[in-house]
């Protein structure tokens, strides 16, 4: 979990558009972020396994 101060800082409008930091809404992680879902790879995997994301299911063959 990211600190509350770090999450609050990332929500502020940056001075330059290239400084936008996208964070996972569940845990606040900034690396491994998936824009399509708005979550990080770890949360995506947990939610996909628990079938909490509509239209996404874990592949098995």
C-alpha positions as CSV (number, residue, x, y, z in Angstrom):
1,X,0.0,0.0,0.0
2,X,1.2,3.4,-0.9
3,X,1.2,6.1,1.8
4,X,-1.8,8.4,1.9
5,X,0.4,11.4,1.3
6,X,1.8,9.9,-1.9
7,X,-1.7,9.1,-3.2
8,X,-2.8,12.6,-2.4
9,X,0.2,14.1,-4.2
10,X,-0.5,12.1,-7.3
11,X,-4.1,13.3,-7.5
12,X,-3.0,17.0,-7.7
13,X,-2.9,18.5,-11.2
14,X,0.7,18.5,-12.3
15,X,2.6,21.5,-13.7
16,X,3.4,19.6,-16.9
17,X,1.2,16.9,-18.6
18,X,4.2,14.5,-18.8
19,X,4.3,14.4,-15.0
20,X,0.9,12.6,-14.7
21,X,1.2,9.6,-12.4
22,X,-1.4,6.9,-12.8
23,X,-2.0,4.8,-9.7
24,X,-4.0,1.7,-8.9
25,X,-7.3,2.7,-7.2
26,X,-7.1,-0.3,-4.9
27,X,-3.5,-0.3,-3.6
28,X,-1.9,2.9,-5.0
29,X,0.8,1.1,-6.9
30,X,2.2,3.1,-9.8
31,X,4.3,0.5,-11.6
32,X,2.6,-2.3,-13.6
33,X,-0.5,-0.1,-14.1
34,X,-3.0,-1.2,-16.7
35,X,-4.8,1.8,-18.2
36,X,-7.7,-0.2,-19.6
37,X,-8.8,-1.3,-16.2
38,X,-7.3,1.4,-13.9
39,X,-5.6,-1.1,-11.7
40,X,-2.1,-2.6,-11.3
41,X,-1.1,-6.0,-12.5
42,X,-1.3,-7.6,-9.1
43,X,-4.8,-6.4,-8.3
44,X,-5.8,-7.3,-11.9
45,X,-4.7,-10.9,-11.3
46,X,-6.5,-11.2,-8.0
47,X,-9.7,-9.7,-9.4
48,X,-9.5,-11.9,-12.6
49,X,-9.0,-15.0,-10.5
50,X,-12.0,-14.1,-8.3
51,X,-14.1,-13.2,-11.5
52,X,-14.7,-9.7,-10.3
53,X,-13.8,-8.1,-13.7
54,X,-16.6,-8.6,-16.2
55,X,-15.5,-10.1,-19.5
56,X,-12.1,-11.4,-18.1
57,X,-11.4,-14.9,-17.2
58,X,-8.2,-16.7,-16.5
59,X,-6.9,-18.8,-19.4
60,X,-6.3,-22.5,-18.9
61,X,-5.3,-25.1,-21.4
